[in-house]
């Protein structure tokens, strides 16, 4: 059995199919770990959702900000953006089935010393605490009041974790750390507008994974979300968003030997945001 972690797909169905063929993926034996952002801005988000759903237990995906955006739009909790490519899903005959499946997915997954997440872990969180906090937002998203959660998850404040937070402020911070964070201060204050290269990070901020004494340092964290960061493979950090959507490759890593597998982008999407 082989486990392959795959970077942000964002509707790049052709490349996903090519990647699965290249690694000779066998759903009866192998596992796919997907870092989230299955959908949006790419050309065929509907086919990606259907494929990943069809893989059943052979695929483990965590939710990204674009996946949550799809759910929020479907519930009327958010409006479509000019660059969104979600209409095909929203009008699909199996729309409700796909969205229900998406709501059941994780924000966080851990096995052995590996952690899978879309954006990152707040530096104040241990792996054990992150698992507990993920369960809180997963419960909210799967519950009867999930539409309220989707409406209340938006916003940049509070921007730092505090164990005393309650209610939707608490859920918002957890959601933002798991799905939107790229940089923060050494104290863990998150900033959400920055999307650029490491060399352009604003003063007093640093990548979340470079925060000194980060409490999750003992695990190897696999994440995506930050295409300008690109492929980064360190002993305890693996970043896999190589911007397939924008013309970069779609990237996978085989976990047992850290072999990198990539397929080129078939049809780059122009950035219009």
C-alpha positions as CSV (number, residue, x, y, z in Angstrom):
1,X,0.0,0.0,0.0
2,X,1.2,3.5,-0.8
3,X,-0.1,6.8,0.5
4,X,0.1,9.8,-1.8
5,X,-0.6,13.4,-0.6
6,X,-1.8,15.7,-3.3
7,X,-1.8,19.5,-3.5
8,X,-4.7,21.9,-4.3
9,X,-6.7,20.6,-7.2
10,X,-9.2,23.5,-7.6
11,X,-11.2,21.9,-10.4
12,X,-8.1,20.7,-12.4
13,X,-9.7,17.4,-13.3
14,X,-7.6,16.5,-16.3
15,X,-4.4,16.9,-14.3
16,X,-5.8,14.9,-11.4
17,X,-6.6,12.1,-13.8
18,X,-3.2,12.2,-15.3
19,X,-1.6,12.2,-11.9
20,X,-3.5,9.1,-10.8
21,X,-2.5,7.4,-14.0
22,X,1.2,8.3,-13.5
23,X,1.3,7.0,-9.9
24,X,-0.7,3.9,-11.0
25,X,-3.2,4.6,-8.2
26,X,-5.0,1.5,-7.0
27,X,-8.0,2.4,-4.8
28,X,-8.1,-1.1,-3.6
29,X,-4.7,-0.8,-2.0
30,X,-3.5,2.8,-2.1
31,X,-4.6,6.0,-0.3
32,X,-4.9,9.6,-1.4
33,X,-4.5,12.4,1.1
34,X,-5.9,15.6,-0.4
35,X,-5.0,19.0,1.2
36,X,-8.4,20.6,0.3
37,X,-9.6,23.2,-2.2
38,X,-10.9,20.5,-4.5
39,X,-13.0,23.1,-6.2
40,X,-13.3,26.6,-7.7
41,X,-11.6,28.7,-10.3
42,X,-10.5,25.7,-12.3
43,X,-12.4,24.3,-15.3
44,X,-14.1,21.1,-13.9
45,X,-14.8,21.3,-10.2
46,X,-17.9,19.1,-10.6
47,X,-15.9,16.2,-12.1
48,X,-13.3,16.5,-9.4
49,X,-15.9,16.3,-6.6
50,X,-17.6,13.3,-8.3
51,X,-14.2,11.5,-8.7
52,X,-13.0,12.1,-5.1
53,X,-16.4,11.1,-3.7
54,X,-16.4,7.9,-5.8
55,X,-13.1,6.8,-4.2
56,X,-14.8,6.3,-0.9
57,X,-12.4,5.4,1.9
58,X,-9.4,5.4,-0.5
59,X,-9.4,9.2,-0.4
60,X,-9.1,11.4,2.7
61,X,-9.6,15.1,2.1
62,X,-9.5,18.0,4.4
63,X,-11.6,21.1,3.6
64,X,-10.1,24.3,2.2
65,X,-11.5,27.8,2.0
66,X,-12.8,27.3,-1.5
67,X,-14.7,24.2,-0.5
68,X,-16.3,26.1,2.4
69,X,-17.1,28.9,0.0
70,X,-19.0,26.5,-2.2
71,X,-21.0,25.3,0.8
72,X,-21.7,28.9,1.9
73,X,-22.9,30.0,-1.6
74,X,-25.1,26.9,-1.9
75,X,-26.8,27.9,1.4
76,X,-27.2,31.6,0.5
77,X,-24.6,32.5,3.2
78,X,-22.2,34.0,0.6
79,X,-22.3,35.4,-2.9
80,X,-20.5,34.1,-5.9
81,X,-17.3,36.0,-6.8
82,X,-16.5,37.1,-10.3
83,X,-13.7,34.5,-10.6
84,X,-15.8,31.6,-9.2
85,X,-16.4,28.5,-11.3
86,X,-19.1,26.8,-9.2
87,X,-22.2,27.1,-11.3
88,X,-21.9,23.6,-12.7
89,X,-21.9,22.1,-9.2
90,X,-24.8,24.3,-8.0
91,X,-26.9,23.2,-11.0
92,X,-25.9,19.6,-11.1
93,X,-28.6,16.9,-10.6
94,X,-26.5,15.3,-7.8
95,X,-25.8,18.7,-6.2
96,X,-27.4,17.9,-2.9
97,X,-25.6,14.5,-2.6
98,X,-22.2,16.1,-3.4
99,X,-22.7,19.0,-1.0
100,X,-23.8,16.7,1.8
101,X,-20.7,14.5,1.2
102,X,-18.5,17.7,1.3
103,X,-20.0,18.7,4.6
104,X,-18.9,15.4,6.1
105,X,-15.2,15.9,5.3
106,X,-12.6,16.8,7.9
107,X,-10.7,20.0,8.7
108,X,-7.8,18.0,10.1
109,X,-6.4,14.4,9.8
110,X,-3.6,12.8,11.7
111,X,-2.0,9.4,11.3
112,X,1.3,8.3,13.0
113,X,3.5,11.4,12.9
114,X,1.7,12.9,9.8
115,X,-0.8,15.7,9.9
116,X,-3.0,16.7,6.9
117,X,-4.5,20.2,6.9
118,X,-5.4,22.8,4.2
119,X,-3.6,25.9,5.4
120,X,-1.9,25.3,8.8
121,X,-2.1,25.0,12.5
122,X,-2.1,28.0,14.9
123,X,1.4,27.9,16.5
124,X,-0.2,27.7,19.9
125,X,-1.8,24.4,19.1
126,X,-0.4,21.0,19.8
127,X,-1.4,18.2,17.4
128,X,-3.7,16.9,20.1
129,X,-5.4,20.2,20.7
130,X,-5.7,20.8,16.9
131,X,-7.6,17.5,16.7
132,X,-10.0,18.5,19.4
133,X,-10.6,21.9,17.8
134,X,-11.1,20.4,14.4
135,X,-13.9,18.2,15.9
136,X,-15.6,21.4,17.1
137,X,-15.9,22.9,13.6
138,X,-16.6,19.6,12.0
139,X,-19.5,19.1,14.4
140,X,-20.8,22.6,13.6
141,X,-20.6,21.9,9.8
142,X,-22.3,18.6,10.1
143,X,-25.1,19.7,12.5
144,X,-28.6,20.9,11.9
145,X,-27.5,24.5,12.2
146,X,-24.7,24.3,9.7
147,X,-26.1,27.1,7.6
148,X,-25.7,29.5,10.6
149,X,-22.1,28.3,11.0
150,X,-21.4,29.0,7.3
151,X,-22.8,32.5,7.6
152,X,-20.9,33.3,10.8
153,X,-17.5,31.8,9.8
154,X,-16.6,34.9,7.6
155,X,-14.4,37.6,9.1
156,X,-10.8,38.2,10.1
157,X,-11.4,38.7,13.8
158,X,-10.4,37.5,16.3
159,X,-7.1,36.9,14.6
160,X,-5.4,35.0,17.4
161,X,-6.2,31.9,19.4
162,X,-7.4,32.2,22.9
163,X,-8.5,29.1,24.9
164,X,-11.3,31.3,26.5
165,X,-13.0,32.1,23.2
166,X,-16.6,30.8,22.9
167,X,-19.4,30.6,20.3
168,X,-18.9,31.6,16.7
169,X,-15.8,33.7,17.5
170,X,-14.1,30.5,18.6
171,X,-15.3,28.6,15.6
172,X,-14.2,31.4,13.3
173,X,-10.6,31.5,14.6
174,X,-10.4,27.7,14.3
175,X,-11.7,27.7,10.8
176,X,-9.4,30.6,9.7
177,X,-6.3,28.9,11.0
178,X,-7.1,25.6,9.3
179,X,-8.2,27.0,6.0
180,X,-6.9,30.6,5.5
181,X,-3.7,31.2,7.4
182,X,-0.3,31.7,5.7
183,X,1.6,34.1,8.0
184,X,1.4,35.3,11.6
185,X,3.5,37.1,14.2
186,X,5.7,35.2,16.6
187,X,2.9,35.6,19.1
188,X,0.4,33.8,16.7
189,X,-1.5,36.9,15.4
190,X,-2.7,35.8,12.0
191,X,-2.8,38.0,8.9
192,X,-5.1,36.9,6.0
193,X,-4.6,39.3,3.1
194,X,-1.0,38.3,2.2
195,X,-0.7,35.7,-0.6
196,X,2.8,36.4,-2.0
197,X,6.3,35.0,-1.9
198,X,8.1,34.5,1.4
199,X,10.6,37.3,0.5
200,X,7.6,39.8,0.4
201,X,6.1,38.9,3.8
202,X,5.4,42.1,5.8
203,X,7.6,43.2,8.7
204,X,6.9,41.4,12.0
205,X,5.3,38.4,10.3
206,X,6.7,35.1,9.3
207,X,5.3,31.8,7.8
208,X,3.2,30.1,10.5
209,X,5.4,27.0,10.3
210,X,8.5,29.1,11.1
211,X,7.2,30.4,14.4
212,X,9.7,29.6,17.2
213,X,8.5,27.0,19.7
214,X,5.5,26.1,17.5
215,X,3.7,23.4,19.5
216,X,3.2,21.1,16.6
217,X,6.8,20.8,15.6
218,X,7.1,17.1,16.5
219,X,4.7,16.1,13.6
220,X,5.2,16.4,9.9
221,X,2.5,18.8,8.6
222,X,1.2,18.4,5.0
223,X,-0.6,21.5,3.7
224,X,-1.5,23.5,0.6
225,X,-3.3,26.9,0.2
226,X,-0.1,29.0,-0.5
227,X,0.7,28.7,-4.2
228,X,3.3,31.4,-4.0
229,X,5.2,29.4,-1.5
230,X,5.4,26.5,-3.9
231,X,6.7,23.0,-3.2
232,X,8.5,22.9,0.1
233,X,9.7,19.6,1.6
234,X,11.4,19.8,5.0
235,X,11.7,17.2,7.8
236,X,8.5,18.4,9.5
237,X,6.8,20.5,6.8
238,X,5.5,19.6,3.3
239,X,3.8,22.3,1.3
240,X,2.1,21.0,-1.9
241,X,0.3,23.8,-3.5
242,X,2.3,24.4,-6.7
243,X,-0.3,26.5,-8.4
244,X,-1.6,24.0,-11.0
245,X,-4.6,26.3,-11.5
246,X,-2.2,29.2,-12.6
247,X,0.1,27.1,-14.8
248,X,2.2,25.2,-12.3
249,X,2.2,21.5,-12.0
250,X,-0.1,19.4,-9.9
251,X,2.1,17.8,-7.2
252,X,1.9,14.6,-5.2
253,X,4.3,13.1,-2.7
254,X,4.6,9.5,-1.8
255,X,4.9,9.5,2.0
256,X,7.0,6.4,2.6
257,X,9.9,7.6,0.5
258,X,9.1,11.3,-0.2
259,X,9.1,10.8,-3.9
260,X,7.7,13.8,-5.7
261,X,5.4,13.2,-8.7
262,X,4.2,16.1,-10.9
263,X,2.1,16.5,-14.0
264,X,2.0,19.8,-16.0
265,X,-1.0,22.1,-16.1
266,X,-3.1,21.5,-19.2
267,X,-4.9,24.8,-19.4
268,X,-3.7,27.7,-17.1
269,X,-6.4,30.0,-15.8
270,X,-5.6,33.8,-15.9
271,X,-5.6,35.5,-12.6
272,X,-8.4,38.0,-12.4
273,X,-8.5,38.9,-8.8
